[in-house]
């Protein structure tokens, strides 16, 4: 079953949030209504920066963790600017 890796952006916080889900529409509603203890509750201006499909949950989780470990706004912006990076990540974590 396909999974979605998504990146949200908050101008207010100047931060990105990276996540993975089987149902993007349900997940985005969760973020919009996040409890105060959740990271995305710190701002109310989250917008979708980037999302892409992965073959399965395992690949999506590995890519999500890879992006988080980079801890880089530049890297996240480059994912959008250079879609071939996403293709390479999918290939890398496929095996």
N, C-alpha and C positions, 0 to 999 in steps of 0.2 A: 504494500500500500504506500502510495506517495506521501511524502511529508514536505512541509514548507519550512524553509529557513527564512526568517524575516528580521529586518533591522528597522527600529523606530528611531526617530530623532526628536529631541526637544530643544527648541530655540531658547526657551527660558533657562534651562539647565546647561545648554550647550553640551549635551550628552547624547550618546547612542545607547540603545538597548537591543541586544541580540537575543533571539529566541527561536524555538523550533516547535512545530505543532502539526497534528494531523488535520485539524480544522481551523484554518486561519480566521474565518469569520467569528467563530465562537471565541477564539483566543483574543482577538482585537477588542471584543466587547469586555472581556475580562480585564484587559489593561485600562480601558476607559473607566471602569468601575472598580478599580483596584482598591483594596483596603489600605489604610494608612501605613501599615507596616511593609507594604510592598514597594519596591523601587519605583515602579511607574506611577505610584500615587504622589510622588514628589513634584509632579508637574501635570498640567491638564492640557498641554499643547502638543502631545505626541502625534507625529505624522509618520506615515509609512515612507521610509527612505528607500528600501529595497526589499524585494522578496523573490525567492526562486524555489523551484521544486527539486526534490531529491527522490531517488528511486525508493528509498525506504527510511525508516526511523534511524537505523544504525548509522547510515551515511550522514543524515541530517544532523544527528547529535554530534558526530565527529567534526563536522564542518562548523557547527555552532561553537563548540569548545575551541576549535582552532582560531576562529575569529576573536573570541573572548580573550584567549591567551595572548593574542597580538597586542592588546591594549593600545590600539592606535587608531585615531580618527582618520589619519592619512590613509591607512590600510583600508578602512571601511569605505572611504570616499573612492579609493582606487578600485574596489570591487564593483562599484557602479560605473566608473569611468572605463574600466577595462574588463568587460564581461568574460574574457578568456581566462582570467584568474579563477572565476567560479568553475568554469569547465575543467580546469586543471585540478582544482580541489576535489570535484566530484570523481575524477579519474583516480586521484591519489587515494581517496578513502573508499573506493569501490572494492578493493581487494582486502 
